[in-house]
């Protein structure tokens, strides 16, 4: 079965102890629970820390193999056994698969249709962006941006135009620099979904004059607000999916707003890793969000408001859903 690794807490645990498990259509199966029931599977690694978080589990070859064996054993059991081992959604809180990435890197304008709807598909010299552009890489501050499935996207009192951006994100599993594209996918640990939430019209202070770069930094800083990078609901090992052919869909209040595929990207995952690794070392746990397809709110004058619900669905990963709320004053 497809292995969908999750970090979670049980609602009954008052101490909020993080556990690891895998996601099924019925809920979450904790490795602690299935490990007690399945005595035939044991990891060749005896380090307990490997099972404390998805990142540490997925980067240990022996423990990841054991996790797959647990999931396969579970799938072969009868309905009663599976039900006994499954925690329904109401009993768990899903956490981001990588709660605090070392670096949260993002690509802007990596889909032709999105570049076109933003009127940025032609360069100043009249050349197609597809022929002229290198990856447009920026960073988000992961410690205050990243949230999990079900966590709110918080709109501040200064908000002008909050927007969604459904994206595929890859998680780096090996440290590397000057990585060749032909070898780059060997550095990808897994894939998840991310919502690169953006403030399109950032305005904190009034300005008397518009100076060079003001608009760029407004755009950049508008991506840095608290809660503006929901991630999840799970991490799927890279070997389980085709990174070049993943469908991406975004719904707002049940309405389809974005549909696309990673096959439409200007720069593939491998090309992007090669490019980034030439100006910085990529480390275990770094996350790269690969850009968004067409259909963002700015293109249809449809901003997010309190009460909205945004869902991002990626092939294999499933659906990341987050409500939009106004910040409490």
Secondary structure per residue as TSV (DSSP state, phi and psi in degrees):
chain	resnum	aa	ss	phi	psi
A	1	X	-	360.0	154.8
A	2	X	-	-63.1	128.4
A	3	X	-	-91.5	115.1
A	4	X	E	-117.7	94.7
A	5	X	E	-80.1	137.9
A	6	X	E	-134.8	148.0
A	7	X	E	-95.9	138.5
A	8	X	E	-155.2	164.3
A	9	X	E	-124.4	149.9
A	10	X	E	-88.8	139.3
A	11	X	T	-58.4	-31.0
A	12	X	T	-77.0	-16.1
A	13	X	-	-81.6	107.1
A	14	X	T	-69.6	-21.5
A	15	X	T	-87.0	-2.2
A	16	X	-	63.9	34.0
A	17	X	-	-65.1	124.8
A	18	X	-	-76.0	136.9
A	19	X	E	-129.1	166.7
A	20	X	E	-118.5	153.1
A	21	X	E	-168.8	-161.8
A	22	X	E	-133.0	152.7
A	23	X	E	-96.1	135.2
A	24	X	-	-123.2	178.1
A	25	X	S	-66.3	-21.2
A	26	X	S	-95.5	-18.7
A	27	X	-	156.5	-147.6
A	28	X	E	-113.4	135.9
A	29	X	E	-113.1	113.6
A	30	X	E	-77.5	140.4
A	31	X	H	-65.7	-29.2
A	32	X	H	-63.5	-41.2
A	33	X	H	-71.4	-48.6
A	34	X	H	-70.1	-28.8
A	35	X	H	-64.8	-34.0
A	36	X	H	-72.5	-32.5
A	37	X	H	-82.4	-30.0
A	38	X	-	-107.3	95.9
A	39	X	T	-84.7	-6.9
A	40	X	T	-84.1	-11.0
A	41	X	-	-112.3	129.6
A	42	X	-	-144.9	142.1
A	43	X	-	-78.0	146.0
A	44	X	S	-72.3	-11.1
A	45	X	-	-102.2	132.1
A	46	X	-	-107.2	19.3
A	47	X	-	-82.7	115.0
A	48	X	G	-66.2	-24.8
A	49	X	G	-64.0	-23.9
A	50	X	G	-60.5	-29.0
A	51	X	G	-95.8	9.4
A	52	X	S	-86.4	-19.4
A	53	X	S	-156.2	150.6
A	54	X	H	-56.8	-41.9
A	55	X	H	-61.7	-46.2
A	56	X	H	-69.6	-35.2
A	57	X	H	-65.9	-46.8
A	58	X	H	-72.5	-21.8
A	59	X	T	-89.4	-3.8
A	60	X	-	-101.4	112.2
A	61	X	H	-57.6	-42.4
A	62	X	H	-68.0	-43.0
A	63	X	H	-70.8	-35.6
A	64	X	H	-65.0	-38.8
A	65	X	H	-63.0	-40.3
A	66	X	H	-65.8	-39.0
A	67	X	H	-61.2	-40.9
A	68	X	H	-63.5	-41.1
A	69	X	H	-65.0	-39.5
A	70	X	H	-61.1	-45.1
A	71	X	H	-64.9	-40.8
A	72	X	H	-66.3	-41.0
A	73	X	H	-60.7	-45.1
A	74	X	H	-59.3	-45.8
A	75	X	H	-61.8	-26.2
A	76	X	T	-85.8	-5.8
A	77	X	S	-82.2	165.3
A	78	X	-	-73.6	165.7
A	79	X	H	-59.6	-36.8
A	80	X	H	-64.7	-45.5
A	81	X	H	-65.0	-44.7
A	82	X	H	-60.7	-41.3
A	83	X	H	-64.6	-39.6
A	84	X	H	-64.6	-30.3
A	85	X	H	-92.1	-7.3
A	86	X	E	-98.4	132.7
A	87	X	E	-95.1	117.5
A	88	X	-	-64.8	160.8
A	89	X	G	-53.2	-34.5
A	90	X	G	-69.7	-12.5
A	91	X	G	-102.5	0.5
A	92	X	E	-133.8	155.7
A	93	X	E	-117.4	116.9
A	94	X	E	-78.2	134.5
A	95	X	E	-105.1	164.0
A	96	X	-	-60.3	140.9
A	97	X	S	-63.8	-27.8
A	98	X	S	-130.4	96.9
A	99	X	T	-65.1	-40.7
A	100	X	T	-135.8	81.7
A	101	X	-	-57.8	143.9
A	102	X	S	-54.9	-45.5
A	103	X	-	-138.1	133.7
A	104	X	E	-110.3	100.5
A	105	X	E	-101.0	142.9
A	106	X	E	-135.2	152.7
A	107	X	E	-109.6	135.3
A	108	X	E	-103.7	145.3
A	109	X	S	55.3	47.0
A	110	X	-	-98.9	2.2
A	111	X	B	-121.7	132.8
A	112	X	H	-59.3	-44.2
A	113	X	H	-67.0	-35.4
A	114	X	H	-70.2	-39.5
A	115	X	H	-61.1	-37.3
A	116	X	H	-68.8	-41.8
A	117	X	H	-68.9	-21.0
A	118	X	T	-93.8	6.5
A	119	X	T	57.4	37.3
A	120	X	-	-124.9	28.3
A	121	X	S	-90.1	-5.9
A	122	X	B	-124.7	134.6
A	123	X	-	-76.3	171.1
A	124	X	T	-61.0	-27.6
A	125	X	T	-86.8	2.3
A	126	X	S	87.9	7.3
A	127	X	-	-90.1	144.8
A	128	X	B	-60.3	137.5
A	129	X	H	-56.1	-36.2
A	130	X	H	-59.1	-30.4
A	131	X	H	-91.8	-20.6
A	132	X	H	-113.9	-20.7
A	133	X	-	-88.9	141.0
A	134	X	-	-94.1	163.2
A	135	X	-	-56.3	134.2
A	136	X	E	-94.9	98.5
A	137	X	E	-104.3	132.1
A	138	X	E	-136.6	172.1
A	139	X	E	-123.1	153.0
A	140	X	E	-118.0	146.4
A	141	X	-	-76.5	101.3
A	142	X	H	-62.3	-31.5
A	143	X	H	-64.5	-29.0
A	144	X	H	-111.3	-11.4
A	145	X	H	-86.9	-45.2
A	146	X	E	-70.8	131.4
A	147	X	E	-135.3	168.8
A	148	X	-	-102.8	-180.0
A	149	X	T	-59.1	132.6
A	150	X	T	88.7	-15.9
A	151	X	-	-72.4	150.4
A	152	X	-	-78.4	146.4
A	153	X	E	-88.6	118.5
A	154	X	E	-99.2	125.0
A	155	X	E	-96.1	125.4
A	156	X	-	-83.9	165.3
A	157	X	T	-63.4	-21.2
A	158	X	T	-89.3	1.7
A	159	X	-	-59.8	137.8
A	160	X	S	-112.3	-51.5
A	161	X	-	-151.5	95.3
A	162	X	E	-89.7	133.1
A	163	X	E	-129.2	158.0
A	164	X	-	-103.0	154.2
A	165	X	-	-148.1	104.1
A	166	X	E	-76.5	130.3
A	167	X	E	-145.4	154.0
A	168	X	E	-88.1	138.0
A	169	X	E	-125.6	140.0
A	170	X	E	-109.5	147.1
A	171	X	E	-110.0	130.9
A	172	X	E	-80.9	135.3
A	173	X	-	-114.3	-5.9
A	174	X	S	-140.1	143.5
A	175	X	-	-74.6	141.6
A	176	X	B	-167.4	155.9
A	177	X	S	-141.9	151.3
A	178	X	S	52.7	48.9
A	179	X	-	-80.9	134.5
A	180	X	-	-82.2	144.4
A	181	X	H	-56.4	-36.1
A	182	X	H	-63.9	-22.2
A	183	X	H	-109.9	-1.9
A	184	X	H	-64.7	-35.8
A	185	X	G	-67.9	-18.1
A	186	X	G	-68.4	-15.4
A	187	X	G	-94.4	-3.7
A	188	X	E	-91.2	121.1
A	189	X	E	-79.9	-45.6
A	190	X	E	-170.2	-175.7
A	191	X	E	-132.1	147.1
A	192	X	E	-145.4	-178.5
A	193	X	E	-108.1	149.6
A	194	X	E	-144.3	150.8
A	195	X	E	-116.2	107.1
A	196	X	E	-82.4	76.1
A	197	X	-	-64.4	141.2
A	198	X	E	-138.5	142.3
A	199	X	E	-95.0	109.2
A	200	X	T	-76.0	-23.0
A	201	X	T	-132.0	56.3
A	202	X	-	-54.2	130.3
A	203	X	-	-149.2	102.3
A	204	X	S	-99.7	-49.8
A	205	X	S	-118.7	153.1
A	206	X	-	-74.6	147.0
A	207	X	-	-118.6	137.2
A	208	X	S	-74.6	-35.3
A	209	X	S	-135.2	148.6
A	210	X	-	-91.8	119.2
A	211	X	-	-102.9	163.1
A	212	X	T	-56.4	135.8
A	213	X	T	82.8	-11.2
A	214	X	H	-56.0	-47.2
A	215	X	H	-65.3	-37.3
A	216	X	H	-62.4	-46.0
A	217	X	H	-71.3	-30.3
A	218	X	H	-60.7	-44.7
A	219	X	H	-61.4	-46.4
A	220	X	H	-67.2	-50.5
A	221	X	H	-64.7	-25.3
A	222	X	T	-68.9	-9.4
A	223	X	T	-99.2	0.9
A	224	X	-	-102.1	2.5
A	225	X	S	-69.9	154.1
A	226	X	T	-53.1	135.6
A	227	X	T	78.0	9.9
A	228	X	-	-89.6	21.7
A	229	X	E	-145.1	63.6
A	230	X	E	-57.5	141.1
A	231	X	E	-141.0	139.4
A	232	X	E	142.3	-157.1
A	233	X	E	-80.1	-7.4
A	234	X	E	-149.2	175.6
A	235	X	E	-116.4	126.1
A	236	X	E	-105.8	125.8
A	237	X	E	-53.1	140.4
A	238	X	G	-58.7	-30.8
A	239	X	G	-68.7	-13.6
A	240	X	G	-91.7	-7.8
A	241	X	S	-134.3	164.0
A	242	X	-	-99.5	102.4
A	243	X	T	-62.6	-21.8
A	244	X	T	-89.9	3.3
A	245	X	S	-147.4	54.9
A	246	X	-	-107.4	127.3
A	247	X	E	-79.0	142.8
A	248	X	E	-126.0	128.2
A	249	X	E	-134.5	140.2
A	250	X	E	-123.0	130.3
A	251	X	E	-114.7	140.2
A	252	X	E	-121.1	117.2
A	253	X	T	54.8	37.9
A	254	X	T	85.1	-9.5
A	255	X	E	-91.7	131.9
A	256	X	E	-69.0	124.3
A	257	X	E	-112.1	-33.7
A	258	X	E	-135.4	140.1
A	259	X	E	-143.5	129.9
A	260	X	E	-165.7	-175.5
A	261	X	E	-144.7	148.7
A	262	X	G	-64.1	-15.6
A	263	X	G	-68.7	-12.7
A	264	X	G	-94.4	0.1
A	265	X	B	-71.5	142.3
A	266	X	S	-60.1	-49.0
A	267	X	S	-116.0	122.3
A	268	X	-	-70.9	172.1
A	269	X	H	-58.6	-45.5
A	270	X	H	-63.4	-44.7
A	271	X	H	-63.3	-40.0
A	272	X	H	-65.7	-42.9
A	273	X	H	-63.1	-43.4
A	274	X	H	-57.6	-47.6
A	275	X	H	-63.2	-51.3
A	276	X	H	-63.0	-39.0
A	277	X	T	-70.7	-6.6
A	278	X	T	-88.3	-9.9
A	279	X	T	-124.2	-4.4
A	280	X	S	-155.9	154.0
A	281	X	-	-76.1	127.7
A	282	X	B	-86.9	136.1
A	283	X	-	-121.1	161.1
A	284	X	T	-58.9	128.2
A	285	X	T	95.5	-7.6
A	286	X	-	-64.5	146.5
A	287	X	E	-122.1	134.6
A	288	X	E	-120.7	114.8
A	289	X	E	-88.0	127.6
A	290	X	E	-92.0	12.5
A	291	X	E	98.2	167.0
A	292	X	E	-119.9	146.6
A	293	X	-	-77.0	-179.8
A	294	X	S	-67.0	160.8
A	295	X	-	111.5	11.5
A	296	X	-	-64.8	161.2
A	297	X	H	-62.0	-34.0
A	298	X	H	-61.6	-29.8
A	299	X	H	-77.9	-16.9
A	300	X	H	-123.8	11.7
A	301	X	T	55.0	48.6
A	302	X	-	-129.7	88.6
A	303	X	-	-79.0	158.4
A	304	X	B	-79.4	141.8
A	305	X	-	-133.7	160.5
A	306	X	T	-54.6	134.5
A	307	X	T	103.6	-18.8
A	308	X	-	-71.2	157.7
A	309	X	E	-129.4	125.2
A	310	X	E	-110.9	131.3
A	311	X	E	-125.6	131.3
A	312	X	E	-116.7	122.6
A	313	X	E	-116.8	131.5
A	314	X	E	-127.2	138.0
A	315	X	T	-47.9	126.7
A	316	X	T	83.6	-41.6
A	317	X	T	-73.0	-36.5
A	318	X	E	99.3	-153.8
A	319	X	E	-117.2	128.9
A	320	X	E	-99.6	120.8
A	321	X	E	-125.1	132.6
A	322	X	E	-140.7	129.6
A	323	X	E	-78.2	155.7
A	324	X	E	-105.5	127.8
A	325	X	E	-131.5	156.0
A	326	X	E	-83.7	141.1
A	327	X	-	-64.2	132.9
A	328	X	-	-68.4	135.6
A	329	X	-	-103.7	360.0
